[in-house]
Amino acid sequence: MSKVSPIYINALLADVAYIDLPMGELESDPNSFNKLSKRMTPQLARFIADNFEVIDNRYASEYHESGFDAIVWKGRQGTP
């Protein structure tokens, strides 16, 4: 794997962090895949849904006027 691959994957995950996603596996929730597909190509959305799951998330709406958003990802076994 080149050094660019992990950087690119991290950039994709950072971009997806702007979508309100539920905790758990994305592939089991068709609504999550649809949200991903609106933000990126269907192939990239499928890559994220197949290889990562949301462990935890916090959104600005939970912390009024803070602007704080966070999402914790877990790569599945075999994730590139």
N, C-alpha and C positions, 0 to 999 in steps of 0.2 A: 504494500500500500504506500502510495506516495505521501509526502508530508502535506500536500494540498487536500487530500481526502478528508482527514479529521477536521481541518479548518472549514472546509465546505459544508460538512455535515453539521458542525456547530453553528454555522451561519444559518443553515436551514432551520435548525431547532430554535434559534433566536428569533427568526422571522415568524415561525409558527406560534411563538409565545404571545403574539398579539391577538390570538384567537382564544376566546373563552372555551376551553376544552374540559370535559369531565375527567375525573380521575379514572384510571384503568386503561384497558386496552382500547386503542382507537379503532382497530379493525372490526371489533364487535359492535360498534356504534355507527350505523350508516350516516347519521347526522353529522358526526365528527368528520368523516371522510368527505362529505359534501362541503363542510366549512374549509377543510384543507384544500380541496380542489378549487375553491374560489380564490385562494391566496397564491397558489402555485400550480404548476402543470399536474395533470392527473398522475403521471409517472412519478413525480417527486412526492406527491401526496401518498401514493401507494407505498413508496419506499419508507416514509415516516411511519405510516400506519402499520406496516409489516415488521418494522424493526425497533420501534420504541413504544413505551407506554408512559402515561402520566402518573407519577407517584404522589405528587401534591401540587397544589396551586393556591395562590392568593392574589386577589385582584383589588384594584384601587377602590372599588365600591365597598370593600370590607374595611378599608382604612380611609375614612372620609378626608378629602383634600390632601392626601399624602402623595398621590400619583404613583404609589408603590404597586408593582405587579411582579409576581415571581412564579416560575413553573419549574418543577423538578422532574427530570426525565430519567427513565431507566432503559438502557439498551438491552434488548433481548439477547439470549445466548446465540452466538453466531453473527451478531451485528457487525458489519464491516467497520 
